[in-house]
Amino acid sequence: MLARLRALLATARIANVPSVISNVLTGMLLAIFFDVQSPDWDQQTLWPIIAACCLYVAGNFLNDWFDAGWDQQHRPERAIPSGLFPRDLYLCIAIVLVITGGTMSWWVSKTVFFTYCIILCLVIAYTLLHKRHAFSIWIMGACRAGLYVLGLGAMSAGFRVVYQFISNWQNWQGIALAGMLLVPLLGMLSYIAGISLLARYESRPLQGSNVKLIASLLLLFPLMTHTCMWCVSLAFNQSSGSYVILLGALPFACWTLFAILRKAPVPCKVSRLLAGIALVDSVFWWCGGIAFLSLLDASLFWFLSIPLLAFLLALLLQKIAPAT
């Protein structure tokens, strides 16, 4: 019984769920910072988070169902090849989770449901292509970046804020602010693509330095994209000092460099970097959050610790079930 439970948790990649929650909340903050309102823990907030978690876990079950033949040769310890569960059960679980998440996203809004469906299409595309085409790393990155969009759309002001900024194309400041909302998507896409690139070498030796160099550049790209709010605050002579960028970027930079440079098997590197997804969010939360916190509510300072807690929880859950 314990072996079966552990196998289910491993299939669900339960250790990565905290970062899914952090991603959706980050998308919500993209809108909150410009709508000047505090987040309420209501259905508008909770349902998209639960829907995203359902979709993420469903994608993992779907992936293992589709890869059963490949796992039989390369990952025989997984649940389906080892005979712990029948293959069709995984497909049924994935379908139930997809329907559950889709229903919750529909309850929030049609915008959230549409975004949910787009991410689902990306998940299916990745499942079908990831073993055959190297460019699938970008599809995986788009899946995670889509969680930012899901969170953004969940806020009533989310897409409206972006539309208002870009509708007046002659206002360069509005265009710049709209870009600032979307730039973090590129950072998350890049980081996940870097992890996926390394993960392709889980079952084979990592030969040469080109792959490691390219992956490292992709993994560190969020240092540019997720500090955009801080950079803009300096441009407009806001009160946030230079220490803000250190608070936001140091944990992510140190952990990512540690994961990249420390000699370890590729699966170990990938697991560490997966836990670091929440630290990518923390760069934006701290560099943007501290600069604009006074616009929300000073009592929400504890809120900025959520990505760090998600990171620690991910590391703890990796002790229970592997992240890959």
Secondary structure, DSSP 8 states (H G I E B T S, - for coil): -HHHHHHHHHHTTGGGHHHHHHHHHHHHHHHHHHHT-----SHHHHHHHHHHHHHHHHHHHHHHHHTHHHHHHH-TTSHHHHTSS-HHHHHHHHHHHHHHHHHHHHHH-HHHHHHHHHHHHHHHHHHHHTTT-TTHHHHHHHHHHHHHHHHHHHSTTHHHHHHHHHHSTT-HHHHHHHHHHHHHHHHHHHHHHHHHHHHTTTTS---SSHHHHHHHHHHHTHHHHTTHHHHHHHHTT-S--THHHHHHHHHHHHHHHHHHHS---HHHHHHHHHHTHHHHHHHHHHHHHHHHHHHH-GGGGGGGGHHHHHHHHHHHHHTTS---
